[in-house]
Structure formats: C-alpha cells, structure tokens
Amino acid sequence: MLAAIKQARERVQALRLALEGPSAEEIGAALPGLQEAVHDLETLEQELRAGRAASYDGRREVQFLKNDLRTAGRLIEHGVAFCQGWARLLGAGPSYTSSGQPAEPAAAAQATLSLRG
C-alpha cells in the first residue's frame, strides 16, 4: 500500500516538473504514468474500503500526495490562464502579412497564426 502511494507521488512529481518546463512534449510524456497512478490509487481505495487499515506512514503519504496534487492543479490553472491571456493578446491586434506589414481587413479575416516553443 505504502509503495503504491509513493509511486503515485513520484508520478505527480514528474508531472509537476513537466508543467514547470518549456515543452508540451514533457507533459505528454508524464500522462501515461499518471494513468498508472490513478489505477494504483483506485486499488488502494478498494483495499481501504474492504477494511484494510492504513498505517501512520500510509496516511502521511496520502496527505503528501494530496498536497502534491494541489500544487500540480495550481500550475495547471496558471498555465491555462497564461494561454488564455496570450489568446486575447493575439486576437486583439491587427493581422500581418508574411512581410510584416498590416494586412487588409479582408485578408485579416482569413489569416492564421501559429506559435511554437
């Protein structure tokens, strides 16, 4: 039981580090581990419901996991807010041609913008 909780914490830690990094690929790489952590925690929940008591260390690790998940959740919320802010900024300004000049209004309606990195 304790090993499953610690492993889940390690996987959440990997997600947190990926969320702090510059690459969306890092986040994608952390997702399969999170799916495994969910499975492990579902198994743990079934064990606890079946009457298997958690040790002091187990309860402490669950509290640590809860804190780790809260931290990751805040990083996700801040990332979403950042992306929404960029979307508003990019949508508010005029469109430009490939030469860097402002586009005509008709051309601006058909223009697209792609950012990476």
C-alpha positions, -999 to +999 in steps of 0.1 A: +000+000+000+027+024+010+047+017-021+017+025-044+012+058-027+049+067-030+049+057-067+019+079-073+037+108-056+067+102-079+044+103-110+027+135-098+062+149-092+071+141-128+040+160-140+049+190-118+084+191-133+069+188-168+045+216-161+074+238-150+093+230-181+091+247-215+080+217-235+045+203-241+061+170-250+073+167-214+037+170-202+026+144-227+053+120-215+041+123-179+005+114-187+009+076-190+024+075-156-005+095-142-029+069-157-010+042-139-011+062-107-049+065-109-051+027-113-029+022-083-049+047-062-082+030-072-068-003-060-057+014-027-092+028-023-107-006-027-083-020-001-092+007+024-130+002+018-125-035+024-113-027+059-076-028+055-064+000+078-037+024+066-006+028+087+005+061+101+031+063+073+004+055+047-019+083+060+010+107+060+020+097+024-017+102+013-015+137+028+017+145+009+001+132-023-029+155-017-005+184-013+014+174-045-019+172-064-029+206-052+004+221-063+001+205-098-035+217-100-024+253-094+003+250-120-023+238-145-047+266-136-019+292-140-009+277-173-045+279-186-047+315-175-014+323-193-026+307-225-059+325-224-041+358-219-019+351-249-050+342-269-066+375-260-035+394-269-031+377-302-067+381-311-069+418-302-042+430-325-042+435-363-032+407-386+000+409-405+013+397-439+043+374-443+064+406-450+054+421-416+030+447-429-005+451-416-030+430-436-060+444-453-093+438-434-105+412-459-071+393-457-071+396-419-102+375-417-085+346-434-051+349-417-038+323-392-010+324-367+009+295-352+034+297-323+057+270-311+081+270-283 
